[in-house]
Amino acid sequence: MVSERFLDLARGAGNDMSGPMNRPQIDMNANLPQTHQPYKVMAIYKFADLPDAETIQPTLAAFCCARGIRGTLILAPEGINGTVAGTAEAIDALAEWLFAGAMLGGRLTGAEVKYSTAAEMPFLRMKVRLKPEIVTLRAPEANPAKQVGTYVEPADWNGLIERNDVVLVDTRNDYEVGLGTFQRALDPATKNFTEFKDYVASHLDPKRDKKVAMFCTGGIRCEKASSYLLSQGFEEVFHLKGGILKYLEVVPEEESRFAGECFVFDERVSVGHGLIEGDATLCRACRHPLTAADRASADFVEGVSCPHCVGEADKHKAAAERQKQMDLARQRGAAHLGDDAARLAAERKAEKRALAEASRARNKAG
């Protein structure tokens, strides 16, 4: 539900979009990809009171592993955050466990959840991690459970960010912004989220910037950032509910103000409108996302270097060896990384052990 404060803002005068805001009528499922992909992807976060995160961790990990789910979930006293993938049945079972299971007791009700699909498993293994924060800012005064900015639905976002009296800030890191962002958005050029505090101190002013709108990938960083700005004295702070991913899911491409692709933290690398997998790839040496132009550069060598790390020779030797091992594994039809590789390695070890034991038995018999 959009607050009355936002509706008043959207109707306000003093800019070239004065007058009532025409909210588009959007079918919440119309923009989803209609192809049947074998894997269902769930991105989830919620700021919630989880003082028993350490107790939840092993049970949650076992539940996921038993159903072939892979990805990363972060648990902290302040909530849950992460992305996982599996069969549709497995992901639906996980959602039931998280939202209706006895262990969590409804504490994740109302979590921000986004579903998409993938042609291949986008994760190598399953991890459930314990951390002090579900998104690291290191600012105790930023507490979304106590105060947070105004949530803006994707359908209302265009009307807000086109106002001249609204400062639009991308709270993501520089390599994410490089793949795509909203028109007119400011880029803080941060390497990690903790640097956002420095950007606020040096570039934003609560006396000058009366209305600040922020966005991020899935909503979690801008939600915490909005709490931080309010703690620093900013009066009106807005953030995109569900982040870029929800916007790309429900806003028709012809009405979109997002240019480019959205970086995601899995093997898909990026997604576009309708959450369809994008064209970006990863440099395996420096992990920087690569556009088609990056891959066309003379500095790009598959698995070894890219224009973003061409001067870092120390990374290239290790990357070249890793690429060699991956190529050899591919020729053998075997996995090189992740749970599949670990399973194959264990099977080979067991086979060697069995052969050795058989050999010892024959020697004794002889």
N, C-alpha and C positions, 0 to 999 in steps of 0.2 A: 504494500500500500504506500503510495507516494504521499508525503506529508503535506499539510496545508501550507507550511512554510515554503516548500518547493513550488506548489501551485501558485502561490502569491508571487514568487520570484519569476516564474515562467510567464506570468501575465504582466509583469512590471513594465513601465515605460522607460524611456531614456536610451533606447537602442533601436536598431533597425528591424527588430523582430517584435515590436510592441504589439499588444493585443493578445487575444486568446491563443493558446498553443493548440494546434491541431494534432492530436495524438493519433498515429496511424493504428488501424485495426490489424493486429498481427495474429496469425495462426501460430501458436507456440510450437507446433510440430512441422509446419509446412517447409521449413528451410533445412530440416535434417536430411542427410543423405539417405536415399531410398534403397540403395543396394544392400544386399544381405552379406555382411562381413562376418567372418568366423569369430572375431573377438569383440567383446563389449568392454569399453573403458569407462571407469567411474572416477571422477575427480571430486573430492570432498574436503570441506573444512568447516569447522565451527569452533568459536570461542566458547568453551564450556568448562565447568568446574570438574576437573578430573584429578583429584588428589591421589587416587588409586591407580594412576597410569601404569606404575610398575607392576601391579597385579594383573592389569588387563593385558599387558604386552604378550606374555607367552601364550595365553589362550587365543588371542586374536591371531597371532602368527600361526599357531597350529591349525586354526580354522581355515585360514587362507591356503596354507600349504597342502592340506588334505584335499582341497578342491582345485588344485592346479593354478591358483591365482598368483600373479606376480605383480611386482611394483614396490612402492615404498609408502608406508604410512608412518607419520610422526605423531607420537603421543607426548603430551606435556601437561603439567598441572593446569594450563590455560586452555587445553582443548586438543583437537585432532586436525591433521592436515595431510593430504597425500593424493596419489593417483595410483590406481591398480587396474589390471585387466585380466580377463578370463573368459570362459564361455558365458553366454547370457544366463544360463542356469546358475552358474557359480556366483556371478556378480549379484544376481537377484537374491541369492541365499545370503550373501554377505550384507547386503542392504537390510534384509530382514533382521539379521543378527545385530547390526549396529543400531537400528532404530527401534526395534521391538524386543530385543533380547534382554534377559534378566540381568546380565552383568552390568550393562550400561543404564538400565532402568529409565529409559526415555530421555537421558541427558543430551542426546544428540538430535532430538526432535527439532525440526526447523533448520537443520544443517544445510549449507549451500552445496548442492550436488549437481553435477553435470555429467551426462552420459554421451558417449560417442562410440564409434566403431573403428576397427583397424583390420587390415587385410592380413597382417602378421602380428605375432605376439610382440608388443612394443617394449617389453622389459625382459631382462636376463634372469632375474631371481626375485624372491620375495623377501622384503625387509620390513620389520616393525621396529622403529627406533624410538628411544627415550631421549628427550631433549628438554632443556629448561624452558624454551619457547617454541611454539609451532611455526613461527616466522620470526627470525632473529633481528631485533631492532636495538636491544639493550637500552631500553628507555622505560623504566618501571612506571613512569607517569602515563604512558600509553596503555590504557586498559579498556579494550572494547566492551568488556563486561559491565563497565561503569559508565562510560560515555563514548559515543561514536557519532560520526557525521550523519547526514541525511542520505539514506539509500535512494538511488535513482534507478528506476526500472529501465531496461534497454530501450523500450519503446519511447521513453521520455528523454533519452540521453541527447539526441540530436538537437532538440529544442533548447536544452540547457547550454551545451557547449558552443552554440552559435551566437550566444549573447556576447556583446562587447564588454560587459562589466564582469565577466567570469574569467578567472585565470585557470587555464587547463594544464594539469601537470601529470606527466607519465611517471609513475613511481617505480618502474622496472629498471633493470640495469642496462648499460649502454649496448651490449651485444643483442639484447632483446629488442630494444628500440630500433636497432639497425635493420631488422627484418620488416618492421611495420609499426605504424602508430596512427593515432587520430590526427586529422588535420588541425593545425594551429596549436598542437600540444607542445609544451616545454619539455626538453630533455635534460634531466639533472646530470646526465653523464656519470652515473655512479657505477662502481665496480661491484658493490654489494649493498644490501638494503640498509646496513648500519650507517652508510655514508649519507643517507637521506637526511639525517638530522643536520649535518653540516650544510647541505644544500638549502634547507629551510632557513637556517641562521644567516646565510650569506645572500640569498636571492629572494626570499619572501618576507613581507612585512605586514603584520596584522593591521597596522594603521592604514596602509595603502591598499592591500589586497583584501578587500572586504568579502569577496566571494571566491572560494577556491574549489574547483572540481578536480577529482583525481580518479585514476583508473590503473588497473594492473591486469595480470593474466586471468586469474579466477576470482578476484575480489578480496583475497585475504590480506595482501600487502596494503592495498589502499584503505581497507577497513581499519587496520592498525595505524596507518599514516594519518587517517582522519582523526582518530583519537589523540594522536600526538599533537596535531595542529591545534585541536581544541585546548589541549593542556598548555599550549604556548600563547593562548590569547586570541586566536583567529575566531571570528564571530560566526561565519556561515561556511560550513565545509560540506561538500557533497562527494559521494563516491558511487561508481557504477556497480550496481548490484549484480553479482555473478561475474563481474569482470568482462574482459574482451571475449572470452569464450562464450559466455551467455549471449552477448551482443551478436557475435557471428552466428550463433545458433538460431536466433529468433528474428533478427532484423534482415529483411530482404536485401540482397546485394545491391539492387538499384537504388536503395535508400541509404546505403551505408556511408559513413564518414570515415571509416577505417581504411587506410591505404596500406597494402602489402599483406604479409602473413604474420600470424601470431606464433612466436616461439613457445614450444611446450617441452617439458623436461622429461622426455622419453625418446625412444628410437624413431618416433614419427618426425621429430625435430620441429615441424611447424604444421599449422592447420590454417585453412582459409574459410571462406563463407560456407555455412552449412557444416562446419567442422570436418570438412574433407581434408585428407592429408595433403600438405603443401609440397612445394618443390625443393625446399631447403634441405641441405645435408649437414653433417658435422665433420669438421676437421678432427681426425683421430689423434693428432699430435697435441693441439691446444684446446680442443673441444669448442671452438668458436663456430657458430652457425654460418653456413656458406650459401650465398645466392648463386644463381646461374652465372653472373658476372665474375664472382670469385672463382668459380670452377673453370672459367675460361681463361683465367690469368696464367701467365707463364710461371708464376710462383707456386701454382697448385700442382702437387704431386699426390695422387690418391693414397691416403693413409699415412703420408709422410710430412707434408707441409702445405701451407696455404698463404695467401697474402697477409694474413694477420699474424703469422708466426715465422715468416720466412727468415728473419734475422736471428732466430733462436736455435742455433745449431745443436745445442745440447738436447733439445726435444726430438730432433729429427732422427738421430741414431736409434733411440729406443722405439720411436714410431715406425721406422723402417723395419726393424726386427719383428715388431708386433704385426705389421702388415704381412711380412713373409710367413709368419706362423698362421695367420688367418687364411692366406692363399693356400697354404699346404693343407689346412683343415678342410677348406672348401673342396679341394681336389679329392680328398678322401671321403667327402660327403659327411664330414663330422662337424660338430659344434666346437667353437674355439673358446667361447666365454659363457658364463652364466650357469644356471642349474643343469641344462642339457650337457654342457661340457663336463661339469662335475660328475654327473651320472655316468657318462661314458668313461671318464677316468676311473671311477670306482669299479665299473664293470671290467675294464682292462686289468686293473689291479687284482680283482678277484680271480680273473682267468689266469693270470700269472701265478697267483698263489696256488690255485688248483693244480696247475701244471707242475709246479715245484713239489707239491705234496705227492702227486702221482709219481714223479720221478724218484722221490725219496722212498716211496713204498716199493717201487720196482727194485731199487737198489737193495733194500732190506730183504726182499723176497729172493733176489739173486744171490 
